[in-house]
Amino acid sequence: MPLPWLSSTGESFPDISLAMADPNGLLAAGGDLSPKRLMEAYSRGIFPWFEEGQPVLWWSPDPRMVLFPEDLRVSKSLQKILNKPLYTVTLDEAFAEVITCCAQPRRGSPDTWITDEMQTAYMQLFDEGHAHSVEVWRDGDLVGGLYGVALGQLFFGESMFSFESNTSKIALVNLVKQLQEWNYKLIDCQISSEHLESLGAIEISREKFRQQLHELLPRPGKAPPWELDAI
């Protein structure tokens, strides 16, 4: 079956049940990264992921890695770091800097999927109050963080970075605890990783993830701007 190609004139996504098994979750190509398109994608369990020179590629993998806030797992060693006054954590204070840091090529790979086009798109979502960032600071320097999109009582994590050991984990732990205070029920982690599994994330089926969307999207979330007040 050929990969569906979306026009840039508002053509809707195929149903996520039609996503490919190999590569896992590839659903469609084309379209654009307008705020309207991105918000439709997230509301249907779809996210963009592509590299420079590729068309926009849209994904909905099965299984899906998620973190239920109440299942957050903090190791003793990480808790010791959290207990020390080494770092300051903020929300929504440096979104542009966070996404720029996330876009830096990772060790062993010269490429990044967070292209200039992608950064511009998520900056628009941030300006509209849909995207959010977590910043970890040490002595005034940004040393870790993450960003993602909030809809209803879900947070869709996109990317994180660490310039010092464990600073992306510090960002996630602070975010999860804050979201729990705001009654958010689910954090989408997209694709499985040992890093996220160590913090309590699990895999669920795509259909179960769809059910979570239907239940949680209509519920009211926290209005922007976001500020950290739970910790």
C-alpha positions in Angstrom: 0.0 0.0 0.0 1.5 3.4 -1.0 2.2 5.9 1.7 -0.6 8.5 1.8 0.6 12.0 0.7 -1.1 15.0 2.3 -1.6 18.2 0.3 -0.9 21.5 2.0 -4.5 22.5 1.7 -5.9 20.9 4.8 -6.3 17.3 3.7 -6.9 15.2 6.9 -4.8 12.4 8.2 -5.6 8.7 7.6 -6.8 6.8 10.6 -3.9 5.8 12.8 -4.9 2.1 12.5 -3.5 2.3 8.9 0.0 3.2 10.0 2.8 0.9 8.7 4.3 -1.9 10.7 7.7 -1.4 9.1 8.8 1.3 9.7 6.8 1.1 12.8 4.1 3.8 12.8 4.8 5.7 9.6 1.3 7.0 8.6 1.7 9.7 6.0 4.0 12.2 4.3 3.6 15.8 3.1 1.4 18.5 4.4 2.8 21.3 6.5 3.8 22.2 10.1 1.1 24.9 10.6 -0.3 25.2 14.2 -3.6 23.9 12.9 -2.1 20.8 11.3 0.1 20.1 14.3 -2.8 20.4 16.8 -4.9 18.1 14.7 -2.0 15.6 14.6 -1.5 15.5 18.4 -5.2 15.3 19.0 -5.2 12.1 16.9 -2.1 10.5 18.3 0.2 11.5 15.5 3.5 13.4 15.6 6.0 14.7 12.9 9.5 13.2 12.7 11.8 13.7 9.7 15.3 14.9 8.8 16.5 17.8 6.7 15.9 17.1 3.0 13.0 14.7 3.7 9.3 15.6 3.3 7.3 16.0 6.5 6.7 12.4 7.9 3.9 11.7 10.3 4.0 8.8 12.8 1.8 6.9 15.2 3.8 3.9 16.5 2.4 0.7 18.1 3.2 0.2 20.9 3.4 3.7 22.3 5.6 4.7 25.3 3.8 6.7 27.9 4.3 7.7 31.5 1.5 7.9 34.0 2.5 10.6 36.5 1.7 8.4 39.5 4.1 5.7 38.2 7.1 8.1 38.2 10.2 6.3 39.5 13.0 8.3 41.1 16.1 6.4 42.0 17.9 7.0 45.3 20.9 8.5 43.5 18.6 10.9 41.5 16.7 11.9 44.6 20.0 12.8 46.3 20.7 15.2 43.4 17.2 16.6 43.5 17.6 17.3 47.3 20.7 19.4 46.7 20.4 23.1 45.9 22.5 22.8 42.8 19.9 23.5 40.2 17.0 25.9 39.6 14.1 24.6 37.5 11.7 26.9 35.6 8.8 26.5 33.1 8.3 28.5 29.9 11.2 31.0 30.5 13.5 30.0 27.7 11.6 28.0 25.1 13.6 29.1 22.2 16.9 28.2 23.9 15.6 24.8 25.0 14.5 23.8 21.5 17.8 25.1 20.1 19.7 22.9 22.6 17.5 19.9 21.8 18.3 20.4 18.1 22.0 20.0 18.5 23.3 16.8 16.9 23.7 13.9 19.4 26.9 12.0 20.0 27.7 9.7 17.0 25.3 11.4 14.6 25.9 14.6 12.7 22.1 15.0 11.9 19.1 16.3 13.8 15.4 15.8 13.2 14.6 19.2 14.9 15.2 21.2 11.7 14.9 25.0 11.4 11.4 24.4 10.0 10.5 22.3 13.0 11.9 24.9 15.4 9.8 27.7 13.8 6.7 25.6 14.0 7.0 24.8 17.7 7.9 28.4 18.4 4.5 29.3 16.9 2.8 26.7 19.1 4.6 28.2 22.1 3.5 31.7 21.2 -0.1 30.4 21.0 0.2 28.7 24.4 0.2 25.1 23.3 3.9 24.2 23.6 5.9 24.4 26.8 9.4 24.1 28.0 11.2 23.0 31.2 14.6 24.6 31.9 17.3 23.4 34.3 19.8 26.1 35.3 23.1 26.0 37.2 24.7 29.3 38.1 22.7 31.1 35.5 23.6 28.6 32.7 21.0 26.4 30.9 22.3 22.9 31.5 19.2 20.7 30.7 15.6 20.8 29.7 12.8 19.5 27.6 9.8 20.7 25.5 6.5 19.4 24.4 2.8 20.1 23.7 -0.1 20.2 26.1 -3.7 19.3 25.1 -6.5 18.6 27.6 -4.9 16.6 30.4 -2.1 15.2 28.4 1.4 16.3 27.8 3.1 15.2 24.6 6.9 15.1 25.2 9.0 16.0 22.1 12.7 16.2 23.1 15.0 16.7 26.0 18.7 17.5 26.4 21.4 17.4 29.1 24.7 19.3 29.2 25.4 17.8 32.7 24.6 14.3 34.0 21.0 13.8 34.9 19.7 17.3 34.0 17.2 16.0 31.5 15.9 13.7 34.3 15.7 16.6 36.7 13.6 18.5 34.1 11.3 15.5 33.6 10.8 14.8 37.3 9.9 18.4 38.0 7.5 18.5 35.1 5.8 15.2 36.1 5.3 16.3 39.7 3.9 19.7 38.5 1.6 18.1 36.0 0.3 15.7 38.7 -0.6 18.8 40.8 -2.5 20.2 37.8 -4.4 16.8 37.4 -2.7 15.8 34.2 -3.1 12.1 33.6 -0.7 11.0 30.9 2.6 12.0 29.4 3.3 10.8 25.9 6.9 9.7 25.4 6.3 8.4 21.8 9.1 5.8 21.4 10.6 3.4 23.8 13.9 4.1 25.5 15.8 2.7 28.5 16.2 6.3 29.7 12.5 6.8 30.0 11.8 3.2 31.2 14.1 3.8 34.1 11.8 6.7 35.2 8.7 4.5 35.1 7.5 4.9 31.5 5.8 1.8 29.9 4.5 0.7 26.5 0.8 0.6 25.7 -0.9 -0.4 22.5 -1.8 2.2 20.0 -5.5 1.5 20.5 -5.2 2.0 24.3 -3.4 5.3 23.6 -6.3 6.3 21.3 -8.7 5.5 24.2 -6.6 7.7 26.5 -6.9 10.6 24.0 -10.6 10.3 23.8 -10.9 10.4 27.5 -8.4 13.1 28.4 -8.4 15.6 25.5 -11.9 17.1 26.4 -10.8 17.7 30.0 -9.5 21.2 30.8 -5.7 21.7 31.2 -3.6 24.4 32.8 -3.9 27.7 31.1 -0.7 29.4 30.0 1.7 30.8 31.0 3.0 27.9 33.1 5.0 28.5 36.3 6.5 25.8 38.6 4.8 25.8 41.9 4.6 22.1 43.0 8.2 21.7 44.2 
